[in-house]
Each structure stands twice: as C-alpha cells, then as structure tokens.
Amino acid sequence: MLFSVTALRPALAALVLGAGLLAGCGAQINRHGHVFIDVDVNTIQPGMTKEQVASVLGSPDTTSTIAGDAYYYISTTQKTVAFLKPREIDRQIVAVYFDGTANVQNVAHYGLKEGIVVNYLKDETPARGKDLTLIEQIFGNITNRRRLKGQKPPAATGAPPI
C-alpha cells in the first residue's frame, strides 16, 4: 500500500500542532529573591560583624530590630503550569542574628516546612457596614432624595459656599 505525500500532510500538520500545544503546557520554574551559595552561607560564623556578613552575603532582603538585630536572606521557587496560579514549591530563609555588640550570635536556616504560606492578596476588600442588595440600594437612594428635597437651604452667612 502506497501513501501519497499530499494525503499525509493534514495528519502531519495535526501532529505538529498537537505537539506544540502540549509543549506550551509544560511547567515553568521561577526563582525569586536571594541566590544562595552554600560556600558563602557556611563562612558566616559567630563573632563576625554586620559589615563582614554584608560583604559575604550581600545586603539583606529584610532586617529586624525587634528583640535584637537580624538580617534575613530570602529565596523562593515557584512552579507555574499552563494558565494555573503559581505554586510555591521551595522557600529558603537564612537568618543571621546579631548580639548587642553587632556581632553574629547565631545563623539559622528555615524552609517551607517551618513557615506558613501567607495569602497577601485577596480578590475583595471587606467593607464596614451593612451589605445591601441592588434593590435595597436603589430604594434607599430614592428615599434619601425625597428627604433631601424637603430641606431648606442654610441661611446666608456671607461666607463662600463649600
């Protein structure tokens, strides 16, 4: 049985198109924050100054002055598949704690297991007060207008209107 090339073109085109669509559904890995190099992190030892830590690890992502001083170096890895929301798959935090003389007291390593995922953004902001339906809003505005129509303007005081 012989197949002609023109008869196979639609099947070949469908195969190439399908492969292209499947390739677009692959996972994308995004890394944010500090890039950790184990050699650099392991060189941080108790007794080092803040300047020495900053020269080895760079400037911290954030700092803390509550209950002592600390530098925090943060790195996150997210995985995105097609059109879905990104999902955090790894988090590393190196916390360098300083004593009262600004020398390294302790170095701690935290990961995704030690923390919780905080939802920073929400789709809606809760409003204070009563939630009204559309009908309540319409009739509420009508009754407010009727009340305002019966009011007299304020007496002239000579001051410009606001």
DSSP file (Angstrom, degrees, kcal/mol; ACC not computed):
  #  RESIDUE AA STRUCTURE BP1 BP2  ACC     N-H-->O    O-->H-N    N-H-->O    O-->H-N    TCO  KAPPA ALPHA  PHI   PSI    X-CA   Y-CA   Z-CA
    1    1 A M              0   0    0      0, 0.0     2,-0.4     0, 0.0     0, 0.0   0.000 360.0 360.0 360.0 125.6    0.0    0.0    0.0
    2    2 A L        -     0   0    0      0, 0.0     2,-0.4     0, 0.0     0, 0.0  -0.849 360.0-154.8-106.6 138.5    1.5    3.3   -1.0
    3    3 A F        -     0   0    0     -2,-0.4     2,-0.2     3,-0.0     3,-0.0  -0.903  15.0-132.3-109.5 137.8    0.6    6.6    0.6
    4    4 A S     >  -     0   0    0     -2,-0.4     4,-1.0     1,-0.1     3,-0.4  -0.596  16.6-124.4 -86.4 153.7    0.9    9.9   -1.3
    5    5 A V  H  > S+     0   0    0      1,-0.2     4,-0.8    -2,-0.2     3,-0.4   0.858 110.3  56.0 -64.2 -36.9    2.7   12.8    0.4
    6    6 A T  H  4 S+     0   0    0      1,-0.2    -1,-0.2     2,-0.2     3,-0.2   0.805 103.6  54.6 -68.7 -28.3   -0.3   15.1   -0.1
    7    7 A A  H  4 S+     0   0    0     -3,-0.4     4,-0.4     1,-0.2    -1,-0.2   0.793 109.0  48.5 -74.1 -27.4   -2.6   12.6    1.8
    8    8 A L  H  X S+     0   0    0     -4,-1.0     4,-2.5    -3,-0.4     5,-0.2   0.603  88.8  85.2 -87.9 -12.4   -0.2   12.7    4.8
    9    9 A R  H  X S+     0   0    0     -4,-0.8     4,-2.7     1,-0.2     5,-0.2   0.906  88.7  48.3 -60.6 -45.5    0.1   16.5    5.0
   10   10 A P  H  > S+     0   0    0      0, 0.0     4,-2.3     0, 0.0    -1,-0.2   0.905 114.0  47.6 -62.5 -38.7   -3.1   17.0    7.1
   11   11 A A  H  > S+     0   0    0     -4,-0.4     4,-2.0     2,-0.2    -2,-0.2   0.905 113.2  48.0 -67.7 -40.2   -2.1   14.3    9.6
   12   12 A L  H  X S+     0   0    0     -4,-2.5     4,-2.4     2,-0.2    -1,-0.2   0.897 111.4  50.3 -65.9 -41.2    1.5   15.6    9.8
   13   13 A A  H  X S+     0   0    0     -4,-2.7     4,-2.4    -5,-0.2    -2,-0.2   0.907 110.8  49.2 -63.9 -41.6    0.1   19.2   10.4
   14   14 A A  H  X S+     0   0    0     -4,-2.3     4,-2.5    -5,-0.2    -1,-0.2   0.879 110.8  51.0 -64.7 -38.0   -2.2   17.9   13.2
   15   15 A L  H  X S+     0   0    0     -4,-2.0     4,-2.2     2,-0.2    -2,-0.2   0.920 111.9  45.7 -65.3 -44.5    0.7   16.1   14.8
   16   16 A V  H  X S+     0   0    0     -4,-2.4     4,-2.1     2,-0.2    -2,-0.2   0.907 114.0  49.3 -65.3 -42.7    2.9   19.1   14.8
   17   17 A L  H  X S+     0   0    0     -4,-2.4     4,-2.2     2,-0.2    -2,-0.2   0.915 111.5  48.9 -63.4 -44.0    0.1   21.4   16.1
   18   18 A G  H  X S+     0   0    0     -4,-2.5     4,-2.2     1,-0.2    -2,-0.2   0.894 110.6  50.4 -62.8 -41.2   -0.7   18.9   18.9
   19   19 A A  H  X S+     0   0    0     -4,-2.2     4,-1.9     1,-0.2    -1,-0.2   0.884 110.1  51.1 -64.8 -38.0    3.0   18.6   19.9
   20   20 A G  H  X S+     0   0    0     -4,-2.1     4,-1.3     2,-0.2    -2,-0.2   0.894 109.7  49.3 -66.0 -40.0    3.2   22.4   20.0
   21   21 A L  H  < S+     0   0    0     -4,-2.2     4,-0.5     1,-0.2    -2,-0.2   0.905 111.4  48.7 -66.2 -41.3    0.1   22.7   22.2
   22   22 A L  H >< S+     0   0    0     -4,-2.2     3,-1.0     1,-0.2    -1,-0.2   0.858 106.9  56.2 -67.2 -34.2    1.4   20.1   24.6
   23   23 A A  H >< S+     0   0    0     -4,-1.9     3,-1.2     1,-0.2    -1,-0.2   0.837 101.2  58.6 -65.6 -31.4    4.8   21.8   24.8
   24   24 A G  T 3< S+     0   0    0     -4,-1.3    -1,-0.2     1,-0.2    58,-0.2   0.659  97.6  61.7 -71.3 -15.4    3.0   25.0   25.9
   25   25 A C  T <  S+     0   0    0     -3,-1.0    -1,-0.2    -4,-0.5    -2,-0.2   0.363  78.6 120.8 -91.6   4.3    1.6   23.2   28.9
   26   26 A G  S <  S-     0   0    0     -3,-1.2    56,-0.8     1,-0.1     2,-0.1  -0.254  72.0 -95.3 -67.8 157.6    5.0   22.4   30.4
   27   27 A A  E     -A   81   0A   0     54,-0.2     2,-0.5    52,-0.0    54,-0.2  -0.454  31.1-150.7 -75.7 144.1    5.9   23.7   33.9
   28   28 A Q  E     -A   80   0A   0     52,-3.1    52,-2.8    -2,-0.1     2,-0.5  -0.971   6.4-151.1-116.0 129.6    7.8   26.9   34.3
   29   29 A I  E     -A   79   0A   0     -2,-0.5     2,-0.4    50,-0.2    50,-0.2  -0.882  12.8-172.2-103.8 126.1   10.1   27.3   37.3
   30   30 A N  E     -A   78   0A   0     48,-2.9    48,-3.1    -2,-0.5     2,-0.4  -0.970   6.1-160.9-120.0 131.9   10.6   30.9   38.6
   31   31 A R  E     -A   77   0A   0     -2,-0.4     2,-0.3    46,-0.2    46,-0.2  -0.938  11.5-175.9-113.0 134.0   13.1   31.8   41.3
   32   32 A H  E     +A   76   0A   0     44,-2.8    44,-2.5    -2,-0.4     2,-0.2  -0.937  42.1  10.5-127.4 148.6   12.8   35.0   43.3
   33   33 A G  E    S+A   75   0A   0     -2,-0.3    42,-0.3    42,-0.2     2,-0.1  -0.574 100.8   8.7  95.0-150.7   15.0   36.6   45.9
   34   34 A H        -     0   0    0     40,-3.2     2,-0.7    -2,-0.2    -2,-0.1  -0.406  59.9-135.9 -75.5 141.2   18.5   35.8   47.1
   35   35 A V        -     0   0    0     -2,-0.1     2,-0.4    40,-0.1    -1,-0.1  -0.885  25.1-147.3 -98.1 113.3   20.7   33.2   45.3
   36   36 A F        -     0   0    0     -2,-0.7     2,-0.5     4,-0.0     3,-0.1  -0.643  14.7-169.1 -87.3 135.0   22.3   31.1   48.0
   37   37 A I    >>  -     0   0    0     -2,-0.4     4,-2.1     1,-0.1     3,-0.8  -0.991  19.1-143.7-118.8 119.4   25.7   29.6   47.5
   38   38 A D  H 3> S+     0   0    0     -2,-0.5     4,-2.5     1,-0.3     5,-0.2   0.819  98.7  57.8 -55.5 -35.5   26.5   27.1   50.3
   39   39 A V  H 3> S+     0   0    0      1,-0.2     4,-0.8     2,-0.2    -1,-0.3   0.919 109.1  45.2 -62.1 -43.0   30.1   28.1   50.5
   40   40 A D  H X4 S+     0   0    0     -3,-0.8     3,-0.6     1,-0.2     4,-0.5   0.918 113.5  48.7 -66.6 -43.5   29.1   31.7   51.3
   41   41 A V  H >< S+     0   0    0     -4,-2.1     3,-1.1     1,-0.2    -2,-0.2   0.886 109.0  53.6 -65.3 -38.3   26.5   30.7   53.8
   42   42 A N  H 3< S+     0   0    0     -4,-2.5    -1,-0.2     1,-0.2    -2,-0.2   0.684  98.4  64.7 -71.8 -17.2   28.9   28.3   55.6
   43   43 A T  T << S+     0   0    0     -4,-0.8     2,-0.6    -3,-0.6    -1,-0.2   0.646  76.4 100.3 -80.2 -13.1   31.5   31.0   56.0
   44   44 A I    <   +     0   0    0     -3,-1.1    63,-0.1    -4,-0.5     3,-0.0  -0.633  54.9 172.4 -75.7 117.5   29.2   33.1   58.3
   45   45 A Q    >   -     0   0    0     -2,-0.6     3,-1.7    61,-0.1    59,-0.3  -0.891  39.9 -85.8-126.2 153.6   30.5   32.3   61.8
   46   46 A P  T 3  S+     0   0    0      0, 0.0    59,-0.2     0, 0.0     3,-0.1  -0.303 112.2  37.6 -56.4 140.8   29.6   33.7   65.3
   47   47 A G  T 3  S+     0   0    0     57,-2.2    58,-0.1     1,-0.4     2,-0.0   0.157  83.1 127.9 100.7 -16.5   31.6   36.8   66.1
   48   48 A M    <   -     0   0    0     -3,-1.7    56,-3.0    55,-0.1    -1,-0.4  -0.372  58.0-119.5 -70.0 152.8   31.6   38.3   62.6
   49   49 A T  B  >  -E  103   0B   0     54,-0.2     4,-2.1    -3,-0.1    54,-0.2  -0.395  22.8-106.8 -87.1 168.6   30.4   41.9   62.2
   50   50 A K  H  > S+     0   0    0     52,-0.9     4,-2.6     1,-0.2     5,-0.2   0.883 121.0  53.9 -60.8 -39.1   27.5   43.1   60.2
   51   51 A E  H  > S+     0   0    0      1,-0.2     4,-1.9     2,-0.2    -1,-0.2   0.885 107.7  49.6 -64.8 -39.2   29.8   44.6   57.6
   52   52 A Q  H  > S+     0   0    0      2,-0.2     4,-1.4     1,-0.2    -1,-0.2   0.896 111.3  49.1 -66.5 -39.9   31.6   41.2   57.2
   53   53 A V  H  X S+     0   0    0     -4,-2.1     4,-3.1     1,-0.2     5,-0.5   0.932 111.4  49.3 -64.3 -45.0   28.2   39.4   56.8
   54   54 A A  H  X S+     0   0    0     -4,-2.6     4,-1.5     1,-0.2    -1,-0.2   0.844 108.7  53.3 -64.5 -33.1   27.1   42.0   54.2
   55   55 A S  H  < S+     0   0    0     -4,-1.9    -1,-0.2    -5,-0.2    -2,-0.2   0.816 116.9  38.3 -71.9 -28.1   30.4   41.6   52.3
   56   56 A V  H  < S+     0   0    0     -4,-1.4    -2,-0.2    -3,-0.3    -3,-0.1   0.921 133.3  20.8 -85.0 -49.3   29.9   37.8   52.1
   57   57 A L  H  < S-     0   0    0     -4,-3.1    -3,-0.2     1,-0.3    -2,-0.2   0.582 103.7-126.4 -98.8 -11.9   26.1   37.5   51.5
   58   58 A G     <  -     0   0    0     -4,-1.5    -1,-0.3    -5,-0.5    -2,-0.1  -0.367  56.1 -25.2  90.2-177.0   25.3   41.0   50.2
   59   59 A S  S    S-     0   0    0     -2,-0.1    12,-0.0     1,-0.1     2,-0.0  -0.445  78.1-107.1 -70.5 143.3   22.7   43.3   51.5
   60   60 A P        -     0   0    0      0, 0.0    13,-0.2     0, 0.0     3,-0.1  -0.304  11.4-130.8 -71.4 154.5   19.9   41.6   53.3
   61   61 A D  S    S-     0   0    0     11,-1.7     2,-0.3     1,-0.3    12,-0.2   0.853  90.0  -9.2 -69.8 -35.6   16.4   41.2   51.8
   62   62 A T  E     -B   72   0A   0     10,-1.6    10,-2.7     2,-0.0     2,-0.3  -0.977  67.2-148.3-155.8 161.6   14.9   42.5   55.1
   63   63 A T  E     -B   71   0A   0     -2,-0.3     2,-0.4     8,-0.2     8,-0.2  -0.846   4.2-149.2-130.0 166.7   16.1   43.3   58.6
   64   64 A S  E     +B   70   0A   0      6,-2.0     6,-1.8    -2,-0.3    -2,-0.0  -0.997  16.8 178.2-137.7 141.9   14.6   43.2   62.1
   65   65 A T    >   +     0   0    0     -2,-0.4     3,-0.7     4,-0.2     2,-0.5   0.261  51.9 111.6-121.7   7.8   15.3   45.3   65.2
   66   66 A I  T 3  S-     0   0    0      1,-0.3    -2,-0.0     4,-0.1     0, 0.0  -0.728  95.1  -7.3 -86.4 128.6   12.7   43.6   67.5
   67   67 A A  T 3  S-     0   0    0     -2,-0.5    -1,-0.3     2,-0.0     2,-0.2   0.912 139.5 -26.8  55.0  48.0   14.3   41.6   70.3
   68   68 A G  S <  S-     0   0    0     -3,-0.7     2,-0.3    29,-0.0    31,-0.1  -0.461  91.8 -62.9 106.5 178.1   17.8   42.1   68.9
   69   69 A D  E     + C   0  98A   0     29,-0.8    29,-2.9    -2,-0.2     2,-0.3  -0.783  50.5 172.9-104.8 146.6   19.1   42.7   65.4
   70   70 A A  E     -BC  64  97A   0     -6,-1.8    -6,-2.0    -2,-0.3     2,-0.4  -0.992  23.7-148.2-153.1 145.7   18.8   40.2   62.5
   71   71 A Y  E     -BC  63  96A   0     25,-2.5    25,-2.9    -2,-0.3     2,-0.5  -0.937  18.3-158.3-108.9 137.4   19.4   40.1   58.7
   72   72 A Y  E     -BC  62  95A   0    -10,-2.7   -11,-1.7    -2,-0.4   -10,-1.6  -0.975   8.4-169.0-121.5 128.1   17.1   37.9   56.6
   73   73 A Y  E     - C   0  94A   0     21,-2.4    21,-2.5    -2,-0.5     2,-0.4  -0.974  17.6-167.9-113.7 120.1   18.1   36.5   53.2
   74   74 A I  E     + C   0  93A   0     -2,-0.5   -40,-3.2    19,-0.2     2,-0.4  -0.893  14.6 176.1-121.1 137.6   15.0   35.0   51.4
   75   75 A S  E     -AC  33  92A   0     17,-2.5    17,-2.9    -2,-0.4     2,-0.3  -0.997   5.9-175.1-137.9 132.9   14.7   32.8   48.3
   76   76 A T  E     -AC  32  91A   0    -44,-2.5   -44,-2.8    -2,-0.4     2,-0.4  -0.959  10.8-157.1-127.8 149.2   11.5   31.3   46.9
   77   77 A T  E     -AC  31  90A   0     13,-2.8    12,-2.6    -2,-0.3    13,-1.6  -0.994  13.8-170.7-124.7 127.0   10.9   28.9   44.0
   78   78 A Q  E     -AC  30  88A   0    -48,-3.1   -48,-2.9    -2,-0.4     2,-0.5  -0.892  11.5-150.0-119.5 148.4    7.5   28.8   42.3
   79   79 A K  E     -AC  29  87A   0      8,-2.8     8,-2.4    -2,-0.3     2,-0.5  -0.973  11.2-170.1-118.5 127.8    6.2   26.4   39.7
   80   80 A T  E     -A   28   0A   0    -52,-2.8   -52,-3.1    -2,-0.5     2,-0.5  -0.975   3.3-165.2-119.5 127.9    3.6   27.5   37.1
   81   81 A V  E >   -A   27   0A   0     -2,-0.5     3,-2.3     4,-0.3   -54,-0.2  -0.961  56.1 -58.1-115.2 119.3    1.8   25.1   34.9
   82   82 A A  T 3  S-     0   0    0    -56,-0.8   -57,-0.1    -2,-0.5   -54,-0.0  -0.235 115.8 -19.4  51.2-122.3    0.0   26.5   31.8
   83   83 A F  T 3  S+     0   0    0     -3,-0.0    -1,-0.3     2,-0.0   -58,-0.0   0.343 107.1 114.9 -98.6   4.9   -2.6   29.1   32.9
   84   84 A L  S <  S-     0   0    0     -3,-2.3     3,-0.1     1,-0.1    -3,-0.0  -0.259  77.4 -87.2 -74.9 163.3   -2.9   27.9   36.6
   85   85 A K        -     0   0    0      1,-0.1    -4,-0.3    -5,-0.1    -1,-0.1  -0.380  52.5 -97.3 -66.0 145.9   -1.8   30.0   39.5
   86   86 A P        -     0   0    0      0, 0.0     2,-0.4     0, 0.0    -6,-0.2  -0.352  37.2-150.3 -62.9 146.4    1.8   29.8   40.5
   87   87 A R  E     -C   79   0A   0     -8,-2.4    -8,-2.8    -3,-0.1     2,-0.5  -0.983  13.9-125.2-123.2 129.3    2.5   27.3   43.4
   88   88 A E  E     +C   78   0A   0     -2,-0.4   -10,-0.3   -10,-0.2     3,-0.1  -0.595  32.9 169.7 -75.0 122.5    5.4   27.8   45.8
   89   89 A I  E     +     0   0A   0    -12,-2.6     2,-0.3    -2,-0.5   -11,-0.2   0.603  62.9  19.9-109.6 -16.2    7.5   24.6   45.9
   90   90 A D  E     -C   77   0A   0    -13,-1.6   -13,-2.8    21,-0.1     2,-0.3  -0.987  54.0-179.9-154.1 143.4   10.5   25.8   47.8
   91   91 A R  E     -C   76   0A   0     -2,-0.3    21,-0.5   -15,-0.2     2,-0.4  -0.981   5.0-174.1-143.1 132.2   11.4   28.5   50.3
   92   92 A Q  E     -CD  75 111A   0    -17,-2.9   -17,-2.5    -2,-0.3     2,-0.4  -0.994   2.2-178.6-127.8 131.9   14.8   29.1   51.9
   93   93 A I  E     -CD  74 110A   0     17,-2.7    17,-3.0    -2,-0.4     2,-0.6  -0.995   9.8-164.3-130.0 127.1   15.5   31.7   54.6
   94   94 A V  E     -CD  73 109A   0    -21,-2.5   -21,-2.4    -2,-0.4     2,-0.5  -0.957  11.8-165.9-109.1 117.9   18.9   32.3   56.2
   95   95 A A  E     -CD  72 108A   0     13,-2.8    13,-3.0    -2,-0.6     2,-0.6  -0.913   5.3-164.1-107.5 124.8   18.5   34.4   59.3
   96   96 A V  E     -CD  71 107A   0    -25,-2.9   -25,-2.5    -2,-0.5     2,-0.4  -0.937  11.3-158.8-109.5 113.2   21.7   35.9   60.8
   97   97 A Y  E     -CD  70 106A   0      9,-2.9     8,-3.7    -2,-0.6     9,-1.5  -0.765   4.1-156.6 -97.6 136.3   21.1   37.1   64.4
   98   98 A F  E     -CD  69 104A   0    -29,-2.9   -29,-0.8    -2,-0.4     6,-0.2  -0.803   7.6-135.3-110.9 150.7   23.3   39.7   66.0
   99   99 A D    >   -     0   0    0      4,-2.7     3,-1.7    -2,-0.3   -30,-0.1  -0.205  46.3 -78.3 -89.4-171.2   24.0   40.3   69.7
  100  100 A G  T 3  S+     0   0    0      1,-0.3   -32,-0.0     2,-0.1    -1,-0.0   0.697 129.9  55.1 -64.5 -20.9   24.1   43.7   71.4
  101  101 A T  T 3  S-     0   0    0      2,-0.1    -1,-0.3   -52,-0.0     3,-0.1   0.211 118.5-107.7 -98.2  15.2   27.6   44.5   70.0
  102  102 A A  S <  S+     0   0    0     -3,-1.7   -52,-0.9     1,-0.3     2,-0.3   0.777  78.1 131.0  64.7  30.4   26.5   43.9   66.4
  103  103 A N  B     -E   49   0B   0    -54,-0.2    -4,-2.7   -53,-0.1    -1,-0.3  -0.848  69.8 -89.3-109.2 151.4   28.4   40.6   66.1
  104  104 A V  E     +D   98   0A   0    -56,-3.0   -57,-2.2    -2,-0.3    -6,-0.3  -0.370  43.8 172.1 -62.1 127.2   26.9   37.4   64.7
  105  105 A Q  E     -     0   0A   0     -8,-3.7     2,-0.3     1,-0.4    -7,-0.2   0.780  64.3  -7.8-100.4 -41.3   25.3   35.4   67.5
  106  106 A N  E     -D   97   0A   0     -9,-1.5    -9,-2.9   -61,-0.1     2,-0.4  -0.992  51.2-145.8-157.2 150.8   23.6   32.7   65.5
  107  107 A V  E     -D   96   0A   0     -2,-0.3     2,-0.4   -11,-0.2   -11,-0.2  -0.994  23.4-171.9-121.9 124.8   22.8   31.6   61.9
  108  108 A A  E     -D   95   0A   0    -13,-3.0   -13,-2.8    -2,-0.4     2,-0.5  -0.908  13.1-151.1-120.5 146.5   19.5   29.8   61.3
  109  109 A H  E     -D   94   0A   0     -2,-0.4     2,-0.3   -15,-0.2   -15,-0.2  -0.968  16.6-176.8-116.4 127.1   18.2   28.1   58.2
  110  110 A Y  E     -D   93   0A   0    -17,-3.0   -17,-2.7    -2,-0.5     2,-0.2  -0.913   1.6-178.2-122.5 150.5   14.4   28.0   57.6
  111  111 A G  E  >  -D   92   0A   0     -2,-0.3     4,-0.7   -19,-0.2     3,-0.4  -0.593  49.6 -74.5-130.6-166.8   12.5   26.3   54.9
  112  112 A L  T  4 S+     0   0    0    -21,-0.5     3,-0.4     1,-0.2   -20,-0.1   0.805 125.0  60.2 -65.0 -30.2    9.0   25.8   53.6
  113  113 A K  T  4 S+     0   0    0      1,-0.2    -1,-0.2   -22,-0.2    -3,-0.0   0.858 103.6  49.5 -66.5 -35.6    8.3   23.3   56.4
  114  114 A E  T  4 S+     0   0    0     -3,-0.4    -1,-0.2     2,-0.0    -2,-0.2   0.653 111.2  52.7 -80.9 -14.9    9.0   25.8   59.2
  115  115 A G  S  < S-     0   0    0     -4,-0.7     2,-0.3    -3,-0.4   -24,-0.0  -0.504  73.8-124.1-113.9-179.0    6.7   28.5   57.8
  116  116 A I        -     0   0    0     -2,-0.2     2,-0.6     0, 0.0    -3,-0.0  -0.929  29.1-111.3-122.5 151.7    3.2   29.0   56.7
  117  117 A V        -     0   0    0     -2,-0.3     2,-0.5    -5,-0.0    -5,-0.0  -0.731  33.2-153.3 -83.3 122.6    2.1   30.3   53.3
  118  118 A V        -     0   0    0     -2,-0.6     2,-1.1     1,-0.0    -1,-0.0  -0.849  10.4-137.7-101.4 129.2    0.5   33.7   53.8
  119  119 A N        +     0   0    0     -2,-0.5    -2,-0.0     1,-0.2    -1,-0.0  -0.746  26.1 176.6 -85.8 100.0   -2.1   34.9   51.3
  120  120 A Y        +     0   0    0     -2,-1.1     2,-0.4     1,-0.1    -1,-0.2   0.864  62.1  49.2 -74.8 -37.0   -1.1   38.5   50.8
  121  121 A L        -     0   0    0      2,-0.0     2,-0.3     0, 0.0    -1,-0.1  -0.855  62.5-173.6-111.5 139.7   -3.7   39.4   48.1
  122  122 A K        -     0   0    0     -2,-0.4     3,-0.0     1,-0.1    -2,-0.0  -0.924  32.1-123.1-125.6 154.1   -7.4   38.7   48.2
  123  123 A D  S    S+     0   0    0     -2,-0.3     2,-0.3     1,-0.1    -1,-0.1   0.739  92.8  27.7 -70.6 -21.7   -9.9   39.3   45.5
  124  124 A E        -     0   0    0     -3,-0.0    -1,-0.1     2,-0.0     0, 0.0  -0.979  69.2-133.9-141.6 152.7  -12.0   41.6   47.5
  125  125 A T        -     0   0    0     -2,-0.3     2,-0.1    -3,-0.0    -2,-0.0  -0.918  32.2-121.3-104.2 124.6  -11.7   44.0   50.4
  126  126 A P        -     0   0    0      0, 0.0     2,-0.3     0, 0.0    -2,-0.0  -0.434  26.4-145.2 -67.4 137.1  -14.3   43.7   53.1
  127  127 A A        -     0   0    0     -2,-0.1     2,-0.2     2,-0.1     4,-0.0  -0.788  13.5-118.8-102.2 145.2  -16.2   46.9   53.6
  128  128 A R  S    S+     0   0    0     -2,-0.3     2,-0.2     2,-0.0    -1,-0.0  -0.507  75.4  34.1 -77.7 150.9  -17.5   48.0   57.0
  129  129 A G  S    S-     0   0    0     -2,-0.2     2,-0.3     2,-0.1    -2,-0.1  -0.543 102.1 -27.1 103.6-169.8  -21.2   48.4   57.4
  130  130 A K        -     0   0    0     -2,-0.2     2,-0.6     1,-0.0    -2,-0.0  -0.638  53.2-129.6 -88.2 136.4  -24.2   46.6   56.0
  131  131 A D        -     0   0    0     -2,-0.3     2,-0.3    -4,-0.0    -2,-0.1  -0.765  30.3-159.4 -82.9 120.5  -24.1   44.8   52.7
  132  132 A L        -     0   0    0     -2,-0.6     2,-0.1     1,-0.0     0, 0.0  -0.776  11.3-127.5-103.8 145.7  -27.1   46.0   50.7
  133  133 A T     >  -     0   0    0     -2,-0.3     4,-2.1     1,-0.1     5,-0.2  -0.318  35.0-101.0 -77.6 171.8  -28.7   44.2   47.7
  134  134 A L  H  > S+     0   0    0      1,-0.2     4,-2.3     2,-0.2     5,-0.2   0.910 123.9  50.0 -61.6 -43.5  -29.2   46.1   44.4
  135  135 A I  H  > S+     0   0    0      1,-0.2     4,-2.6     2,-0.2     5,-0.3   0.912 110.2  50.2 -63.4 -42.8  -32.9   46.6   45.2
  136  136 A E  H  > S+     0   0    0      1,-0.2     4,-2.1     2,-0.2    -1,-0.2   0.887 110.6  50.4 -63.2 -38.6  -32.1   48.0   48.7
  137  137 A Q  H  X S+     0   0    0     -4,-2.1     4,-2.0     2,-0.2    -2,-0.2   0.922 111.9  46.9 -65.6 -43.5  -29.5   50.4   47.2
  138  138 A I  H  X S+     0   0    0     -4,-2.3     4,-1.8     2,-0.2    -2,-0.2   0.957 117.3  41.3 -63.8 -51.5  -32.0   51.7   44.6
  139  139 A F  H  X S+     0   0    0     -4,-2.6     4,-2.2     1,-0.2    -1,-0.2   0.832 112.4  56.2 -68.8 -30.6  -34.9   52.2   47.0
  140  140 A G  H  X S+     0   0    0     -4,-2.1     4,-1.9    -5,-0.3    -1,-0.2   0.904 107.9  47.8 -65.3 -40.3  -32.5   53.6   49.7
  141  141 A N  H  X S+     0   0    0     -4,-2.0     4,-2.0     2,-0.2    -2,-0.2   0.878 110.4  52.4 -67.1 -37.7  -31.3   56.3   47.3
  142  142 A I  H  X S+     0   0    0     -4,-1.8     4,-1.9     1,-0.2    -2,-0.2   0.930 111.2  45.8 -64.9 -45.1  -34.9   57.2   46.3
  143  143 A T  H  X S+     0   0    0     -4,-2.2     4,-1.8     1,-0.2    -1,-0.2   0.868 110.9  53.2 -68.2 -34.4  -35.9   57.7   49.9
  144  144 A N  H  X S+     0   0    0     -4,-1.9     4,-1.9     2,-0.2    -1,-0.2   0.888 108.1  50.9 -66.3 -37.8  -32.8   59.7   50.7
  145  145 A R  H  X S+     0   0    0     -4,-2.0     4,-1.9     2,-0.2    -2,-0.2   0.895 108.1  52.3 -65.8 -39.9  -33.5   62.1   47.7
  146  146 A R  H  X S+     0   0    0     -4,-1.9     4,-0.9     1,-0.2    -1,-0.2   0.902 110.0  48.7 -63.7 -39.9  -37.1   62.6   48.9
  147  147 A R  H  < S+     0   0    0     -4,-1.8     3,-0.4     1,-0.2     4,-0.3   0.892 111.2  50.0 -65.9 -38.7  -35.8   63.5   52.4
  148  148 A L  H >< S+     0   0    0     -4,-1.9     3,-1.1     1,-0.2    -1,-0.2   0.808 101.8  62.4 -71.8 -29.3  -33.3   66.0   50.9
  149  149 A K  H 3< S+     0   0    0     -4,-1.9    -1,-0.2     1,-0.2    -2,-0.2   0.830  99.9  54.3 -65.5 -31.8  -35.8   67.7   48.7
  150  150 A G  T 3< S+     0   0    0     -4,-0.9    -1,-0.2    -3,-0.4    -2,-0.2   0.554  88.0 102.1 -80.9  -6.9  -37.8   68.9   51.7
  151  151 A Q    <   -     0   0    0     -3,-1.1    -3,-0.0    -4,-0.3    -4,-0.0  -0.495  69.3-128.9 -81.3 147.9  -34.8   70.6   53.4
  152  152 A K        -     0   0    0     -2,-0.2     3,-0.1     1,-0.1    -2,-0.1  -0.671  29.8-104.1 -90.2 148.3  -34.3   74.3   53.3
  153  153 A P        -     0   0    0      0, 0.0     3,-0.1     0, 0.0    -1,-0.1  -0.357  47.5 -92.8 -66.7 153.8  -31.0   75.8   52.2
  154  154 A P        -     0   0    0      0, 0.0     3,-0.1     0, 0.0     2,-0.0  -0.288  50.0 -90.6 -66.1 153.6  -28.8   77.1   55.0
  155  155 A A        -     0   0    0      1,-0.1     2,-0.3    -3,-0.1    -3,-0.0  -0.308  47.6 -98.8 -64.7 146.4  -29.1   80.8   55.9
  156  156 A A        +     0   0    0      1,-0.2    -1,-0.1    -3,-0.1     0, 0.0  -0.512  42.8 172.9 -69.8 126.8  -26.7   83.1   54.1
  157  157 A T        -     0   0    0     -2,-0.3    -1,-0.2     2,-0.3    -2,-0.1   0.431  51.5-110.6-112.9  -3.7  -23.7   83.9   56.3
  158  158 A G  S    S+     0   0    0      1,-0.4    -2,-0.1     0, 0.0     0, 0.0   0.291  81.5 121.6  89.7 -11.2  -21.7   85.8   53.8
  159  159 A A  S    S-     0   0    0      1,-0.1    -1,-0.4     0, 0.0    -2,-0.3  -0.597  73.5-100.9 -83.6 147.4  -19.1   83.0   53.6
  160  160 A P        -     0   0    0      0, 0.0    -1,-0.1     0, 0.0     2,-0.0  -0.339  46.0 -98.5 -64.7 148.4  -18.5   81.4   50.2
  161  161 A P              0   0    0      0, 0.0     0, 0.0     0, 0.0     0, 0.0  -0.324 360.0 360.0 -67.8 152.7  -20.2   78.1   49.6
  162  162 A I              0   0    0     -3,-0.1     0, 0.0    -2,-0.0     0, 0.0   0.430 360.0 360.0 -89.6 360.0  -18.2   75.0   50.2
